[in-house]
Amino acid sequence: MPRLTEPEQQEIIRFIEADKPLPEKYRFLLSLSKPKGRQIWTCR
């Protein structure tokens, strides 16, 4: 897992304190699993 820089950590803290959702880049960095692809359903 890549380490977050000090400014990135502070930015995440600001989002959490403001009760705002994290941007995608941080959600994927903080996830313990790899991002999953989208499942596409088709009707026949």
PDB file of N, CA, C, O and CB in Angstrom:
ATOM      1  N   MET A   1       0.846  -1.169   0.000  1.00  0.00           N
ATOM      2  CA  MET A   1       0.000   0.000   0.000  1.00  0.00           C
ATOM      3  C   MET A   1       0.896   1.237   0.000  1.00  0.00           C
ATOM      4  O   MET A   1       1.795   1.344   0.833  1.00  0.00           O
ATOM      5  CB  MET A   1      -0.965  -0.005   1.220  1.00  0.00           C
ATOM      6  N   PRO A   2       0.665   2.164  -0.914  1.00  0.00           N
ATOM      7  CA  PRO A   2       1.500   3.366  -0.949  1.00  0.00           C
ATOM      8  C   PRO A   2       1.256   4.242   0.280  1.00  0.00           C
ATOM      9  O   PRO A   2       0.136   4.369   0.775  1.00  0.00           O
ATOM     10  CB  PRO A   2       1.227   4.167  -2.230  1.00  0.00           C
ATOM     11  N   ARG A   3       2.326   4.827   0.739  1.00  0.00           N
ATOM     12  CA  ARG A   3       2.201   5.708   1.898  1.00  0.00           C
ATOM     13  C   ARG A   3       1.691   7.073   1.457  1.00  0.00           C
ATOM     14  O   ARG A   3       2.015   7.559   0.373  1.00  0.00           O
ATOM     15  CB  ARG A   3       3.554   5.848   2.633  1.00  0.00           C
ATOM     16  N   LEU A   4       0.884   7.677   2.324  1.00  0.00           N
ATOM     17  CA  LEU A   4       0.373   9.014   2.047  1.00  0.00           C
ATOM     18  C   LEU A   4       1.360  10.049   2.567  1.00  0.00           C
ATOM     19  O   LEU A   4       1.976   9.866   3.617  1.00  0.00           O
ATOM     20  CB  LEU A   4      -1.024   9.219   2.686  1.00  0.00           C
ATOM     21  N   THR A   5       1.499  11.122   1.829  1.00  0.00           N
ATOM     22  CA  THR A   5       2.363  12.211   2.279  1.00  0.00           C
ATOM     23  C   THR A   5       1.652  12.972   3.393  1.00  0.00           C
ATOM     24  O   THR A   5       0.446  12.818   3.586  1.00  0.00           O
ATOM     25  CB  THR A   5       2.731  13.167   1.098  1.00  0.00           C
ATOM     26  N   GLU A   6       2.390  13.779   4.113  1.00  0.00           N
ATOM     27  CA  GLU A   6       1.815  14.584   5.187  1.00  0.00           C
ATOM     28  C   GLU A   6       0.699  15.504   4.666  1.00  0.00           C
ATOM     29  O   GLU A   6      -0.358  15.575   5.292  1.00  0.00           O
ATOM     30  CB  GLU A   6       2.912  15.417   5.864  1.00  0.00           C
ATOM     31  N   PRO A   7       0.899  16.214   3.535  1.00  0.00           N
ATOM     32  CA  PRO A   7      -0.195  17.044   3.013  1.00  0.00           C
ATOM     33  C   PRO A   7      -1.441  16.225   2.627  1.00  0.00           C
ATOM     34  O   PRO A   7      -2.568  16.682   2.816  1.00  0.00           O
ATOM     35  CB  PRO A   7       0.294  17.825   1.801  1.00  0.00           C
ATOM     36  N   GLU A   8      -1.232  15.019   2.088  1.00  0.00           N
ATOM     37  CA  GLU A   8      -2.372  14.164   1.747  1.00  0.00           C
ATOM     38  C   GLU A   8      -3.123  13.746   3.012  1.00  0.00           C
ATOM     39  O   GLU A   8      -4.353  13.738   3.036  1.00  0.00           O
ATOM     40  CB  GLU A   8      -1.901  12.915   0.965  1.00  0.00           C
ATOM     41  N   GLN A   9      -2.381  13.402   4.051  1.00  0.00           N
ATOM     42  CA  GLN A   9      -3.014  13.035   5.312  1.00  0.00           C
ATOM     43  C   GLN A   9      -3.828  14.189   5.880  1.00  0.00           C
ATOM     44  O   GLN A   9      -4.943  13.990   6.362  1.00  0.00           O
ATOM     45  CB  GLN A   9      -1.963  12.592   6.322  1.00  0.00           C
ATOM     46  N   GLN A  10      -3.276  15.384   5.824  1.00  0.00           N
ATOM     47  CA  GLN A  10      -3.980  16.563   6.338  1.00  0.00           C
ATOM     48  C   GLN A  10      -5.239  16.847   5.515  1.00  0.00           C
ATOM     49  O   GLN A  10      -6.267  17.246   6.061  1.00  0.00           O
ATOM     50  CB  GLN A  10      -3.049  17.793   6.325  1.00  0.00           C
ATOM     51  N   GLU A  11      -5.150  16.639   4.208  1.00  0.00           N
ATOM     52  CA  GLU A  11      -6.320  16.859   3.360  1.00  0.00           C
ATOM     53  C   GLU A  11      -7.433  15.865   3.696  1.00  0.00           C
ATOM     54  O   GLU A  11      -8.605  16.237   3.747  1.00  0.00           O
ATOM     55  CB  GLU A  11      -5.934  16.743   1.877  1.00  0.00           C
ATOM     56  N   ILE A  12      -7.070  14.614   3.923  1.00  0.00           N
ATOM     57  CA  ILE A  12      -8.055  13.598   4.303  1.00  0.00           C
ATOM     58  C   ILE A  12      -8.703  13.978   5.622  1.00  0.00           C
ATOM     59  O   ILE A  12      -9.920  13.866   5.771  1.00  0.00           O
ATOM     60  CB  ILE A  12      -7.399  12.201   4.407  1.00  0.00           C
ATOM     61  N   ILE A  13      -7.909  14.424   6.572  1.00  0.00           N
ATOM     62  CA  ILE A  13      -8.441  14.835   7.875  1.00  0.00           C
ATOM     63  C   ILE A  13      -9.442  15.977   7.708  1.00  0.00           C
ATOM     64  O   ILE A  13     -10.488  15.988   8.356  1.00  0.00           O
ATOM     65  CB  ILE A  13      -7.296  15.263   8.819  1.00  0.00           C
ATOM     66  N   ARG A  14      -9.116  16.949   6.831  1.00  0.00           N
ATOM     67  CA  ARG A  14     -10.043  18.071   6.592  1.00  0.00           C
ATOM     68  C   ARG A  14     -11.374  17.581   6.023  1.00  0.00           C
ATOM     69  O   ARG A  14     -12.433  18.069   6.419  1.00  0.00           O
ATOM     70  CB  ARG A  14      -9.410  19.095   5.630  1.00  0.00           C
ATOM     71  N   PHE A  15     -11.329  16.624   5.098  1.00  0.00           N
ATOM     72  CA  PHE A  15     -12.571  16.078   4.541  1.00  0.00           C
ATOM     73  C   PHE A  15     -13.385  15.388   5.628  1.00  0.00           C
ATOM     74  O   PHE A  15     -14.600  15.569   5.705  1.00  0.00           O
ATOM     75  CB  PHE A  15     -12.266  15.089   3.398  1.00  0.00           C
ATOM     76  N   ILE A  16     -12.728  14.608   6.458  1.00  0.00           N
ATOM     77  CA  ILE A  16     -13.426  13.881   7.521  1.00  0.00           C
ATOM     78  C   ILE A  16     -14.025  14.854   8.529  1.00  0.00           C
ATOM     79  O   ILE A  16     -15.181  14.702   8.925  1.00  0.00           O
ATOM     80  CB  ILE A  16     -12.469  12.904   8.230  1.00  0.00           C
ATOM     81  N   GLU A  17     -13.253  15.847   8.944  1.00  0.00           N
ATOM     82  CA  GLU A  17     -13.757  16.823   9.917  1.00  0.00           C
ATOM     83  C   GLU A  17     -14.923  17.634   9.356  1.00  0.00           C
ATOM     84  O   GLU A  17     -15.811  18.039  10.107  1.00  0.00           O
ATOM     85  CB  GLU A  17     -12.634  17.765  10.349  1.00  0.00           C
ATOM     86  N   ALA A  18     -14.930  17.873   8.060  1.00  0.00           N
ATOM     87  CA  ALA A  18     -16.013  18.627   7.422  1.00  0.00           C
ATOM     88  C   ALA A  18     -17.201  17.716   7.083  1.00  0.00           C
ATOM     89  O   ALA A  18     -18.207  18.174   6.542  1.00  0.00           O
ATOM     90  CB  ALA A  18     -15.499  19.319   6.146  1.00  0.00           C
ATOM     91  N   ASP A  19     -17.075  16.431   7.406  1.00  0.00           N
ATOM     92  CA  ASP A  19     -18.121  15.441   7.126  1.00  0.00           C
ATOM     93  C   ASP A  19     -18.464  15.415   5.638  1.00  0.00           C
ATOM     94  O   ASP A  19     -19.633  15.360   5.256  1.00  0.00           O
ATOM     95  CB  ASP A  19     -19.383  15.744   7.954  1.00  0.00           C
ATOM     96  N   LYS A  20     -17.418  15.455   4.806  1.00  0.00           N
ATOM     97  CA  LYS A  20     -17.578  15.401   3.355  1.00  0.00           C
ATOM     98  C   LYS A  20     -17.005  14.087   2.841  1.00  0.00           C
ATOM     99  O   LYS A  20     -16.081  13.537   3.439  1.00  0.00           O
ATOM    100  CB  LYS A  20     -16.884  16.612   2.670  1.00  0.00           C
ATOM    101  N   PRO A  21     -17.547  13.579   1.732  1.00  0.00           N
ATOM    102  CA  PRO A  21     -17.009  12.328   1.180  1.00  0.00           C
ATOM    103  C   PRO A  21     -15.588  12.523   0.648  1.00  0.00           C
ATOM    104  O   PRO A  21     -15.233  13.591   0.149  1.00  0.00           O
ATOM    105  CB  PRO A  21     -17.922  11.801   0.056  1.00  0.00           C
ATOM    106  N   LEU A  22     -14.801  11.479   0.769  1.00  0.00           N
ATOM    107  CA  LEU A  22     -13.430  11.540   0.265  1.00  0.00           C
ATOM    108  C   LEU A  22     -13.416  11.465  -1.255  1.00  0.00           C
ATOM    109  O   LEU A  22     -14.231  10.757  -1.846  1.00  0.00           O
ATOM    110  CB  LEU A  22     -12.583  10.405   0.862  1.00  0.00           C
ATOM    111  N   PRO A  23     -12.499  12.186  -1.893  1.00  0.00           N
ATOM    112  CA  PRO A  23     -12.354  12.060  -3.341  1.00  0.00           C
ATOM    113  C   PRO A  23     -11.956  10.631  -3.702  1.00  0.00           C
ATOM    114  O   PRO A  23     -11.373   9.912  -2.890  1.00  0.00           O
ATOM    115  CB  PRO A  23     -11.307  13.066  -3.877  1.00  0.00           C
ATOM    116  N   GLU A  24     -12.275  10.237  -4.916  1.00  0.00           N
ATOM    117  CA  GLU A  24     -11.998   8.868  -5.381  1.00  0.00           C
ATOM    118  C   GLU A  24     -10.555   8.436  -5.148  1.00  0.00           C
ATOM    119  O   GLU A  24     -10.307   7.306  -4.729  1.00  0.00           O
ATOM    120  CB  GLU A  24     -12.317   8.754  -6.852  1.00  0.00           C
ATOM    121  N   LYS A  25      -9.596   9.332  -5.419  1.00  0.00           N
ATOM    122  CA  LYS A  25      -8.186   8.931  -5.313  1.00  0.00           C
ATOM    123  C   LYS A  25      -7.838   8.484  -3.898  1.00  0.00           C
ATOM    124  O   LYS A  25      -7.020   7.581  -3.724  1.00  0.00           O
ATOM    125  CB  LYS A  25      -7.270  10.086  -5.733  1.00  0.00           C
ATOM    126  N   TYR A  26      -8.444   9.098  -2.887  1.00  0.00           N
ATOM    127  CA  TYR A  26      -8.157   8.701  -1.510  1.00  0.00           C
ATOM    128  C   TYR A  26      -8.928   7.458  -1.115  1.00  0.00           C
ATOM    129  O   TYR A  26      -8.425   6.632  -0.352  1.00  0.00           O
ATOM    130  CB  TYR A  26      -8.485   9.833  -0.555  1.00  0.00           C
ATOM    131  N   ARG A  27     -10.138   7.314  -1.621  1.00  0.00           N
ATOM    132  CA  ARG A  27     -10.905   6.107  -1.286  1.00  0.00           C
ATOM    133  C   ARG A  27     -10.183   4.870  -1.782  1.00  0.00           C
ATOM    134  O   ARG A  27     -10.138   3.856  -1.084  1.00  0.00           O
ATOM    135  CB  ARG A  27     -12.321   6.171  -1.888  1.00  0.00           C
ATOM    136  N   PHE A  28      -9.612   4.940  -2.990  1.00  0.00           N
ATOM    137  CA  PHE A  28      -8.886   3.778  -3.512  1.00  0.00           C
ATOM    138  C   PHE A  28      -7.574   3.569  -2.768  1.00  0.00           C
ATOM    139  O   PHE A  28      -7.179   2.427  -2.533  1.00  0.00           O
ATOM    140  CB  PHE A  28      -8.615   3.944  -5.012  1.00  0.00           C
ATOM    141  N   LEU A  29      -6.895   4.641  -2.394  1.00  0.00           N
ATOM    142  CA  LEU A  29      -5.633   4.502  -1.659  1.00  0.00           C
ATOM    143  C   LEU A  29      -5.852   3.911  -0.270  1.00  0.00           C
ATOM    144  O   LEU A  29      -5.009   3.167   0.231  1.00  0.00           O
ATOM    145  CB  LEU A  29      -4.939   5.858  -1.539  1.00  0.00           C
ATOM    146  N   LEU A  30      -6.973   4.239   0.344  1.00  0.00           N
ATOM    147  CA  LEU A  30      -7.238   3.770   1.700  1.00  0.00           C
ATOM    148  C   LEU A  30      -7.911   2.404   1.742  1.00  0.00           C
ATOM    149  O   LEU A  30      -7.998   1.792   2.807  1.00  0.00           O
ATOM    150  CB  LEU A  30      -8.092   4.766   2.420  1.00  0.00           C
ATOM    151  N   SER A  31      -8.380   1.928   0.616  1.00  0.00           N
ATOM    152  CA  SER A  31      -9.063   0.646   0.557  1.00  0.00           C
ATOM    153  C   SER A  31      -8.059  -0.483   0.773  1.00  0.00           C
ATOM    154  O   SER A  31      -6.928  -0.426   0.290  1.00  0.00           O
ATOM    155  CB  SER A  31      -9.794   0.477  -0.791  1.00  0.00           C
ATOM    156  N   LEU A  32      -8.486  -1.498   1.496  1.00  0.00           N
ATOM    157  CA  LEU A  32      -7.612  -2.647   1.722  1.00  0.00           C
ATOM    158  C   LEU A  32      -7.628  -3.607   0.533  1.00  0.00           C
ATOM    159  O   LEU A  32      -6.726  -4.431   0.381  1.00  0.00           O
ATOM    160  CB  LEU A  32      -8.031  -3.384   2.992  1.00  0.00           C
ATOM    161  N   SER A  33      -8.637  -3.499  -0.288  1.00  0.00           N
ATOM    162  CA  SER A  33      -8.690  -4.360  -1.463  1.00  0.00           C
ATOM    163  C   SER A  33      -8.595  -3.502  -2.719  1.00  0.00           C
ATOM    164  O   SER A  33      -8.799  -2.288  -2.680  1.00  0.00           O
ATOM    165  CB  SER A  33      -9.990  -5.209  -1.472  1.00  0.00           C
ATOM    166  N   LYS A  34      -8.287  -4.150  -3.813  1.00  0.00           N
ATOM    167  CA  LYS A  34      -8.182  -3.436  -5.082  1.00  0.00           C
ATOM    168  C   LYS A  34      -9.573  -3.007  -5.534  1.00  0.00           C
ATOM    169  O   LYS A  34     -10.558  -3.683  -5.235  1.00  0.00           O
ATOM    170  CB  LYS A  34      -7.499  -4.319  -6.162  1.00  0.00           C
ATOM    171  N   PRO A  35      -9.663  -1.891  -6.251  1.00  0.00           N
ATOM    172  CA  PRO A  35     -10.975  -1.486  -6.763  1.00  0.00           C
ATOM    173  C   PRO A  35     -11.531  -2.530  -7.708  1.00  0.00           C
ATOM    174  O   PRO A  35     -10.812  -3.107  -8.524  1.00  0.00           O
ATOM    175  CB  PRO A  35     -10.884  -0.135  -7.471  1.00  0.00           C
ATOM    176  N   LYS A  36     -12.809  -2.756  -7.584  1.00  0.00           N
ATOM    177  CA  LYS A  36     -13.455  -3.752  -8.420  1.00  0.00           C
ATOM    178  C   LYS A  36     -13.999  -3.092  -9.678  1.00  0.00           C
ATOM    179  O   LYS A  36     -14.397  -1.928  -9.667  1.00  0.00           O
ATOM    180  CB  LYS A  36     -14.578  -4.466  -7.652  1.00  0.00           C
ATOM    181  N   GLY A  37     -14.007  -3.847 -10.745  1.00  0.00           N
ATOM    182  CA  GLY A  37     -14.576  -3.348 -11.991  1.00  0.00           C
ATOM    183  C   GLY A  37     -16.084  -3.233 -11.870  1.00  0.00           C
ATOM    184  O   GLY A  37     -16.688  -3.764 -10.937  1.00  0.00           O
ATOM    185  N   ARG A  38     -16.664  -2.559 -12.791  1.00  0.00           N
ATOM    186  CA  ARG A  38     -18.115  -2.412 -12.784  1.00  0.00           C
ATOM    187  C   ARG A  38     -18.752  -3.630 -13.426  1.00  0.00           C
ATOM    188  O   ARG A  38     -18.247  -4.177 -14.405  1.00  0.00           O
ATOM    189  CB  ARG A  38     -18.544  -1.126 -13.518  1.00  0.00           C
ATOM    190  N   GLN A  39     -19.855  -4.033 -12.861  1.00  0.00           N
ATOM    191  CA  GLN A  39     -20.565  -5.151 -13.432  1.00  0.00           C
ATOM    192  C   GLN A  39     -21.639  -4.590 -14.361  1.00  0.00           C
ATOM    193  O   GLN A  39     -22.394  -3.693 -13.985  1.00  0.00           O
ATOM    194  CB  GLN A  39     -21.179  -6.063 -12.322  1.00  0.00           C
ATOM    195  N   ILE A  40     -21.696  -5.115 -15.546  1.00  0.00           N
ATOM    196  CA  ILE A  40     -22.653  -4.651 -16.540  1.00  0.00           C
ATOM    197  C   ILE A  40     -23.670  -5.763 -16.790  1.00  0.00           C
ATOM    198  O   ILE A  40     -23.323  -6.894 -17.131  1.00  0.00           O
ATOM    199  CB  ILE A  40     -21.936  -4.236 -17.864  1.00  0.00           C
ATOM    200  N   TRP A  41     -24.921  -5.403 -16.609  1.00  0.00           N
ATOM    201  CA  TRP A  41     -26.006  -6.365 -16.839  1.00  0.00           C
ATOM    202  C   TRP A  41     -26.598  -6.105 -18.216  1.00  0.00           C
ATOM    203  O   TRP A  41     -26.772  -4.957 -18.625  1.00  0.00           O
ATOM    204  CB  TRP A  41     -27.109  -6.260 -15.729  1.00  0.00           C
ATOM    205  N   THR A  42     -26.902  -7.174 -18.918  1.00  0.00           N
ATOM    206  CA  THR A  42     -27.551  -7.031 -20.218  1.00  0.00           C
ATOM    207  C   THR A  42     -28.825  -7.867 -20.211  1.00  0.00           C
ATOM    208  O   THR A  42     -28.897  -8.908 -19.559  1.00  0.00           O
ATOM    209  CB  THR A  42     -26.599  -7.464 -21.383  1.00  0.00           C
ATOM    210  N   CYS A  43     -29.803  -7.405 -20.931  1.00  0.00           N
ATOM    211  CA  CYS A  43     -31.055  -8.144 -21.080  1.00  0.00           C
ATOM    212  C   CYS A  43     -31.106  -8.734 -22.469  1.00  0.00           C
ATOM    213  O   CYS A  43     -30.741  -8.084 -23.449  1.00  0.00           O
ATOM    214  CB  CYS A  43     -32.287  -7.236 -20.822  1.00  0.00           C
ATOM    215  N   ARG A  44     -31.553  -9.949 -22.545  1.00  0.00           N
ATOM    216  CA  ARG A  44     -31.672 -10.602 -23.858  1.00  0.00           C
ATOM    217  C   ARG A  44     -33.113 -10.803 -24.203  1.00  0.00           C
ATOM    218  O   ARG A  44     -33.423 -11.337 -25.268  1.00  0.00           O
ATOM    219  CB  ARG A  44     -30.938 -11.941 -23.882  1.00  0.00           C
TER     220      ARG A  44
END
